[in-house]
Amino acid sequence: MPTDVRCRVETDRSSGVVRLTGVLDRAEVGTVRDGLLARLCDRPGPVVVDVTDLRMTDPAARDVFADVRREVLDWPAADLLLCDPTGTVEGVPAWPTLGGAMAGLAAAPMAAVVSADFPPAVEAARQARQLVTDGCRRWGLAELAEPGCIAVTELVGNVIAHAHTAMTVRLAPRDSTLHLAVRDHSSRQPAFTGPAPLDTVGGRGLLLIDTVARRWGSSPVPGGKVVWCVLYAADEAGLGG
C-alpha cells in the first residue's frame, strides 16, 4: 500500500461497524478520533471498528482507539470494540476477525437506552426530567430519579443559557448506575471552578451536577460537545464513597 494513502473512515449505519482503511499515522489521529466520536454521538450503542485494511505506521497513533474508548465509556450505552487481525492495539477489546467481533458484540447486548431531541427552549428541561423519571422507574432505579432530574435540568439549562443550539438528551442504566448525557452543537466547554461565592447570582449549575454525580465531564466532538455524568444508586443509599 502506498504510504501517501490517507486514512478513510467509513461507517456502516445498518450494522454499527466503522471501517478504517489507508494509513494511520500521527497526522491522521484527529481524523480517526473525530470519525469515531461522530458515530458514537449519532446513535447509542457500541461500535465495532474494523482495522483489517488499515496500515498503522506509527505505534503511538494506535493509542487513539484506547483514548476514544476512555472518552466514551461513561456516556450512556457507548463502547468501542475492535476487529484487529494484527493484535497490536492495546486498551480495547479486540478480535482477529470481524465475525468474532460481531459475536462478541451480540454476547453483550446493548443496555436499555432513551434518547430524545429538543430545541433550546425552557420546556426542554421539563421534558428531559420526565424522561429521567420514566427511565428510572422502568429500570428499577427509583432512588436516582430525583438526583437525575437535578442533573439533567442543569445539563439542559446550560445548553439553553450558553450553547443556544438544539440538543440530544440520552440516558441509560448500567448495573446500579444512571448515565446521563446532553449533546449540543456549541464548542464552548463548561468550566467548573468550585462553589460560587454566596453573593453571586447563578454559576451553581455545575456545582449541583458535581454534588449529585460521582463523575461528570465534557467531551469535545465534531460540531459541538457531549456533557455527561454518572449517578450511583449506592450514593443515594448512603453507601457510596
LOBAVO-58706 format. One record per residue (C-alpha): chain; residue number from 1; residue in three letters; x, y, z. Coordinates in steps of 0.001 Angstrom, whole numbers, plus 500000, padded with zeros to 6 digits. Layout:
@ch A; i NUM; aa ALA; east X; north Y; up Z;
...
//
This chain:
@ch A; i 1; aa MET; east 500000; north 500000; up 500000;
@ch A; i 2; aa PRO; east 501478; north 503437; up 499098;
@ch A; i 3; aa THR; east 502490; north 505417; up 502163;
@ch A; i 4; aa ASP; east 500721; north 508534; up 500880;
@ch A; i 5; aa VAL; east 497271; north 506921; up 501093;
@ch A; i 6; aa ARG; east 495386; north 508814; up 503774;
@ch A; i 7; aa CYS; east 493162; north 507238; up 506392;
@ch A; i 8; aa ARG; east 489488; north 506865; up 505490;
@ch A; i 9; aa VAL; east 486651; north 506379; up 507969;
@ch A; i 10; aa GLU; east 483616; north 504571; up 506542;
@ch A; i 11; aa THR; east 480524; north 503991; up 508666;
@ch A; i 12; aa ASP; east 478021; north 501193; up 508051;
@ch A; i 13; aa ARG; east 474966; north 502612; up 509803;
@ch A; i 14; aa SER; east 472973; north 499399; up 509446;
@ch A; i 15; aa SER; east 475467; north 497244; up 511346;
@ch A; i 16; aa GLY; east 477309; north 499595; up 513671;
@ch A; i 17; aa VAL; east 480647; north 498801; up 512012;
@ch A; i 18; aa VAL; east 483186; north 501524; up 511252;
@ch A; i 19; aa ARG; east 485849; north 500513; up 508717;
@ch A; i 20; aa LEU; east 489208; north 502225; up 508607;
@ch A; i 21; aa THR; east 491352; north 501964; up 505509;
@ch A; i 22; aa GLY; east 494552; north 503600; up 504308;
@ch A; i 23; aa VAL; east 497365; north 504699; up 506588;
@ch A; i 24; aa LEU; east 497120; north 505733; up 510235;
@ch A; i 25; aa ASP; east 499946; north 507952; up 511419;
@ch A; i 26; aa ARG; east 500033; north 510843; up 513869;
@ch A; i 27; aa ALA; east 498728; north 513244; up 511227;
@ch A; i 28; aa GLU; east 495574; north 511140; up 510856;
@ch A; i 29; aa VAL; east 494795; north 510620; up 514556;
@ch A; i 30; aa GLY; east 492400; north 513582; up 514593;
@ch A; i 31; aa THR; east 490513; north 512221; up 511579;
@ch A; i 32; aa VAL; east 490010; north 508864; up 513275;
@ch A; i 33; aa ARG; east 489054; north 510373; up 516629;
@ch A; i 34; aa ASP; east 486503; north 512709; up 515071;
@ch A; i 35; aa GLY; east 485042; north 509977; up 512897;
@ch A; i 36; aa LEU; east 484564; north 507577; up 515788;
@ch A; i 37; aa LEU; east 483163; north 510187; up 518173;
@ch A; i 38; aa ALA; east 480765; north 511421; up 515492;
@ch A; i 39; aa ARG; east 479464; north 507879; up 515036;
@ch A; i 40; aa LEU; east 479096; north 507352; up 518786;
@ch A; i 41; aa CYS; east 477202; north 510664; up 519080;
@ch A; i 42; aa ASP; east 474973; north 509776; up 516177;
@ch A; i 43; aa ARG; east 473285; north 506826; up 517846;
@ch A; i 44; aa PRO; east 473689; north 504892; up 521100;
@ch A; i 45; aa GLY; east 475350; north 501535; up 521289;
@ch A; i 46; aa PRO; east 478826; north 500040; up 520980;
@ch A; i 47; aa VAL; east 480808; north 500497; up 517779;
@ch A; i 48; aa VAL; east 482956; north 497813; up 516154;
@ch A; i 49; aa VAL; east 485988; north 499318; up 514416;
@ch A; i 50; aa ASP; east 487418; north 497146; up 511644;
@ch A; i 51; aa VAL; east 491121; north 497898; up 511109;
@ch A; i 52; aa THR; east 491807; north 494886; up 508871;
@ch A; i 53; aa ASP; east 492734; north 497109; up 505914;
@ch A; i 54; aa LEU; east 494408; north 499834; up 507950;
@ch A; i 55; aa ARG; east 498167; north 500236; up 507938;
@ch A; i 56; aa MET; east 499375; north 501620; up 511269;
@ch A; i 57; aa THR; east 502818; north 503068; up 510589;
@ch A; i 58; aa ASP; east 503274; north 504834; up 513929;
@ch A; i 59; aa PRO; east 502865; north 502789; up 517129;
@ch A; i 60; aa ALA; east 501882; north 505926; up 519056;
@ch A; i 61; aa ALA; east 498964; north 506547; up 516682;
@ch A; i 62; aa ARG; east 497384; north 503260; up 517772;
@ch A; i 63; aa ASP; east 496596; north 504848; up 521131;
@ch A; i 64; aa VAL; east 493724; north 506757; up 519509;
@ch A; i 65; aa PHE; east 491436; north 503727; up 519927;
@ch A; i 66; aa ALA; east 492051; north 503385; up 523664;
@ch A; i 67; aa ASP; east 491768; north 507167; up 524040;
@ch A; i 68; aa VAL; east 488364; north 507225; up 522332;
@ch A; i 69; aa ARG; east 487167; north 504271; up 524393;
@ch A; i 70; aa ARG; east 488155; north 506005; up 527640;
@ch A; i 71; aa GLU; east 486374; north 509143; up 526446;
@ch A; i 72; aa VAL; east 483032; north 507415; up 525831;
@ch A; i 73; aa LEU; east 482836; north 504705; up 528497;
@ch A; i 74; aa ASP; east 480796; north 506963; up 530794;
@ch A; i 75; aa TRP; east 478451; north 508047; up 528015;
@ch A; i 76; aa PRO; east 475068; north 506286; up 528044;
@ch A; i 77; aa ALA; east 475254; north 502927; up 526243;
@ch A; i 78; aa ALA; east 478569; north 503560; up 524486;
@ch A; i 79; aa ASP; east 481651; north 501416; up 523943;
@ch A; i 80; aa LEU; east 484351; north 500683; up 521379;
@ch A; i 81; aa LEU; east 485388; north 497216; up 520165;
@ch A; i 82; aa LEU; east 487979; north 496258; up 517536;
@ch A; i 83; aa CYS; east 488469; north 493806; up 514723;
@ch A; i 84; aa ASP; east 492276; north 493768; up 514722;
@ch A; i 85; aa PRO; east 493969; north 490819; up 512966;
@ch A; i 86; aa THR; east 497415; north 492131; up 513989;
@ch A; i 87; aa GLY; east 496665; north 492111; up 517711;
@ch A; i 88; aa THR; east 498806; north 495212; up 518153;
@ch A; i 89; aa VAL; east 496227; north 497651; up 519541;
@ch A; i 90; aa GLU; east 496072; north 497750; up 523337;
@ch A; i 91; aa GLY; east 493414; north 499010; up 525708;
@ch A; i 92; aa VAL; east 490387; north 497973; up 523630;
@ch A; i 93; aa PRO; east 488554; north 494604; up 523493;
@ch A; i 94; aa ALA; east 489650; north 493068; up 520186;
@ch A; i 95; aa TRP; east 489056; north 490027; up 517990;
@ch A; i 96; aa PRO; east 491101; north 488849; up 514978;
@ch A; i 97; aa THR; east 488059; north 488632; up 512696;
@ch A; i 98; aa LEU; east 485010; north 490796; up 512086;
@ch A; i 99; aa GLY; east 482767; north 487817; up 512708;
@ch A; i 100; aa GLY; east 484356; north 487303; up 516103;
@ch A; i 101; aa ALA; east 483958; north 490975; up 516989;
@ch A; i 102; aa MET; east 480305; north 490934; up 515979;
@ch A; i 103; aa ALA; east 479752; north 487765; up 518017;
@ch A; i 104; aa GLY; east 481374; north 489468; up 520995;
@ch A; i 105; aa LEU; east 479057; north 492410; up 520491;
@ch A; i 106; aa ALA; east 475997; north 490157; up 520335;
@ch A; i 107; aa ALA; east 477080; north 488376; up 523521;
@ch A; i 108; aa ALA; east 476832; north 491645; up 525437;
@ch A; i 109; aa PRO; east 473611; north 493218; up 524152;
@ch A; i 110; aa MET; east 473178; north 496962; up 524412;
@ch A; i 111; aa ALA; east 471695; north 498330; up 527597;
@ch A; i 112; aa ALA; east 468274; north 499923; up 527624;
@ch A; i 113; aa VAL; east 468625; north 503493; up 526431;
@ch A; i 114; aa VAL; east 466366; north 506517; up 525979;
@ch A; i 115; aa SER; east 467217; north 509371; up 523633;
@ch A; i 116; aa ALA; east 465282; north 512490; up 522622;
@ch A; i 117; aa ASP; east 465979; north 515678; up 520673;
@ch A; i 118; aa PHE; east 464937; north 519080; up 521994;
@ch A; i 119; aa PRO; east 465172; north 522701; up 520873;
@ch A; i 120; aa PRO; east 466924; north 525205; up 523190;
@ch A; i 121; aa ALA; east 463651; north 526153; up 524864;
@ch A; i 122; aa VAL; east 462654; north 526307; up 528536;
@ch A; i 123; aa GLU; east 460173; north 523437; up 528215;
@ch A; i 124; aa ALA; east 463034; north 521112; up 527222;
@ch A; i 125; aa ALA; east 464088; north 520861; up 530885;
@ch A; i 126; aa ARG; east 460648; north 519665; up 531947;
@ch A; i 127; aa GLN; east 460509; north 517114; up 529133;
@ch A; i 128; aa ALA; east 464011; north 515868; up 529972;
@ch A; i 129; aa ARG; east 463041; north 515429; up 533624;
@ch A; i 130; aa GLN; east 460103; north 513301; up 532530;
@ch A; i 131; aa LEU; east 462477; north 511092; up 530511;
@ch A; i 132; aa VAL; east 464637; north 510591; up 533599;
@ch A; i 133; aa THR; east 461673; north 509896; up 535888;
@ch A; i 134; aa ASP; east 460161; north 507360; up 533490;
@ch A; i 135; aa GLY; east 463505; north 505705; up 532795;
@ch A; i 136; aa CYS; east 464432; north 505341; up 536450;
@ch A; i 137; aa ARG; east 461047; north 503823; up 537221;
@ch A; i 138; aa ARG; east 461339; north 501373; up 534318;
@ch A; i 139; aa TRP; east 464910; north 500353; up 535183;
@ch A; i 140; aa GLY; east 464378; north 499906; up 538928;
@ch A; i 141; aa LEU; east 466455; north 502968; up 539834;
@ch A; i 142; aa ALA; east 463740; north 504975; up 541593;
@ch A; i 143; aa GLU; east 466260; north 506384; up 544080;
@ch A; i 144; aa LEU; east 468101; north 508079; up 541208;
@ch A; i 145; aa ALA; east 465045; north 509842; up 539781;
@ch A; i 146; aa GLU; east 465412; north 512959; up 541937;
@ch A; i 147; aa PRO; east 469197; north 513448; up 541573;
@ch A; i 148; aa GLY; east 468886; north 512509; up 537913;
@ch A; i 149; aa CYS; east 466284; north 515224; up 537416;
@ch A; i 150; aa ILE; east 468561; north 517748; up 539136;
@ch A; i 151; aa ALA; east 471460; north 516788; up 536884;
@ch A; i 152; aa VAL; east 469523; north 516759; up 533628;
@ch A; i 153; aa THR; east 467879; north 520096; up 534454;
@ch A; i 154; aa GLU; east 471304; north 521683; up 534805;
@ch A; i 155; aa LEU; east 472708; north 519985; up 531700;
@ch A; i 156; aa VAL; east 469765; north 521135; up 529591;
@ch A; i 157; aa GLY; east 469754; north 524562; up 531238;
@ch A; i 158; aa ASN; east 473395; north 525091; up 530286;
@ch A; i 159; aa VAL; east 472550; north 524420; up 526647;
@ch A; i 160; aa ILE; east 469641; north 526859; up 526742;
@ch A; i 161; aa ALA; east 471641; north 529571; up 528512;
@ch A; i 162; aa HIS; east 475008; north 529216; up 526812;
@ch A; i 163; aa ALA; east 475019; north 526985; up 523722;
@ch A; i 164; aa HIS; east 471705; north 528177; up 522214;
@ch A; i 165; aa THR; east 471548; north 525095; up 519967;
@ch A; i 166; aa ALA; east 469378; north 522048; up 519513;
@ch A; i 167; aa MET; east 470329; north 519187; up 521820;
@ch A; i 168; aa THR; east 470070; north 515438; up 522257;
@ch A; i 169; aa VAL; east 469385; north 514071; up 525740;
@ch A; i 170; aa ARG; east 470387; north 510453; up 526285;
@ch A; i 171; aa LEU; east 470244; north 508217; up 529354;
@ch A; i 172; aa ALA; east 470886; north 504563; up 530101;
@ch A; i 173; aa PRO; east 471288; north 502301; up 533129;
@ch A; i 174; aa ARG; east 474411; north 500246; up 533807;
@ch A; i 175; aa ASP; east 474215; north 497890; up 536771;
@ch A; i 176; aa SER; east 473165; north 500239; up 539616;
@ch A; i 177; aa THR; east 474195; north 503475; up 537917;
@ch A; i 178; aa LEU; east 472468; north 506003; up 535709;
@ch A; i 179; aa HIS; east 474421; north 507529; up 532826;
@ch A; i 180; aa LEU; east 473172; north 510881; up 531501;
@ch A; i 181; aa ALA; east 474476; north 512935; up 528588;
@ch A; i 182; aa VAL; east 473431; north 516005; up 526630;
@ch A; i 183; aa ARG; east 474941; north 516616; up 523222;
@ch A; i 184; aa ASP; east 474799; north 520148; up 521819;
@ch A; i 185; aa HIS; east 476302; north 521955; up 518841;
@ch A; i 186; aa SER; east 478489; north 524524; up 520543;
@ch A; i 187; aa SER; east 482228; north 524091; up 521026;
@ch A; i 188; aa ARG; east 482136; north 526191; up 524201;
@ch A; i 189; aa GLN; east 483211; north 523934; up 527061;
@ch A; i 190; aa PRO; east 481697; north 524161; up 530551;
@ch A; i 191; aa ALA; east 484024; north 525391; up 533282;
@ch A; i 192; aa PHE; east 483731; north 524428; up 536936;
@ch A; i 193; aa THR; east 485956; north 526230; up 539430;
@ch A; i 194; aa GLY; east 484286; north 525130; up 542642;
@ch A; i 195; aa PRO; east 481453; north 526655; up 544679;
@ch A; i 196; aa ALA; east 480283; north 530091; up 543586;
@ch A; i 197; aa PRO; east 480578; north 532928; up 546135;
@ch A; i 198; aa LEU; east 477441; north 533338; up 548203;
@ch A; i 199; aa ASP; east 476901; north 536904; up 546951;
@ch A; i 200; aa THR; east 476831; north 535922; up 543275;
@ch A; i 201; aa VAL; east 473788; north 535109; up 541167;
@ch A; i 202; aa GLY; east 473920; north 531878; up 539129;
@ch A; i 203; aa GLY; east 477028; north 529837; up 538447;
@ch A; i 204; aa ARG; east 475841; north 526899; up 540536;
@ch A; i 205; aa GLY; east 474676; north 524563; up 537750;
@ch A; i 206; aa LEU; east 477905; north 522573; up 537533;
@ch A; i 207; aa LEU; east 478194; north 522602; up 541310;
@ch A; i 208; aa LEU; east 474822; north 520850; up 541536;
@ch A; i 209; aa ILE; east 475944; north 518247; up 538994;
@ch A; i 210; aa ASP; east 479189; north 517777; up 540890;
@ch A; i 211; aa THR; east 477146; north 517252; up 544067;
@ch A; i 212; aa VAL; east 474706; north 514617; up 542788;
@ch A; i 213; aa ALA; east 477003; north 512780; up 540348;
@ch A; i 214; aa ARG; east 480058; north 510752; up 541255;
@ch A; i 215; aa ARG; east 481674; north 511566; up 537893;
@ch A; i 216; aa TRP; east 480984; north 514105; up 535180;
@ch A; i 217; aa GLY; east 482811; north 515622; up 532260;
@ch A; i 218; aa SER; east 482658; north 517225; up 528835;
@ch A; i 219; aa SER; east 483858; north 515639; up 525596;
@ch A; i 220; aa PRO; east 484626; north 517795; up 522547;
@ch A; i 221; aa VAL; east 483080; north 516149; up 519476;
@ch A; i 222; aa PRO; east 482750; north 517219; up 515835;
@ch A; i 223; aa GLY; east 480310; north 520109; up 515699;
@ch A; i 224; aa GLY; east 479914; north 520540; up 519442;
@ch A; i 225; aa LYS; east 480300; north 518599; up 522680;
@ch A; i 226; aa VAL; east 478816; north 515931; up 524936;
@ch A; i 227; aa VAL; east 478438; north 516784; up 528628;
@ch A; i 228; aa TRP; east 477846; north 513663; up 530705;
@ch A; i 229; aa CYS; east 477506; north 512486; up 534286;
@ch A; i 230; aa VAL; east 477195; north 509206; up 536195;
@ch A; i 231; aa LEU; east 474970; north 508756; up 539261;
@ch A; i 232; aa TYR; east 475233; north 505807; up 541652;
@ch A; i 233; aa ALA; east 472275; north 504274; up 543483;
@ch A; i 234; aa ALA; east 474630; north 503409; up 546379;
@ch A; i 235; aa ASP; east 475368; north 507099; up 546935;
@ch A; i 236; aa GLU; east 471666; north 507800; up 547448;
@ch A; i 237; aa ALA; east 471507; north 504965; up 549958;
@ch A; i 238; aa GLY; east 474419; north 506471; up 551856;
@ch A; i 239; aa LEU; east 476650; north 503550; up 550918;
@ch A; i 240; aa GLY; east 478873; north 505090; up 548244;
@ch A; i 241; aa GLY; east 482181; north 506820; up 548586;
//
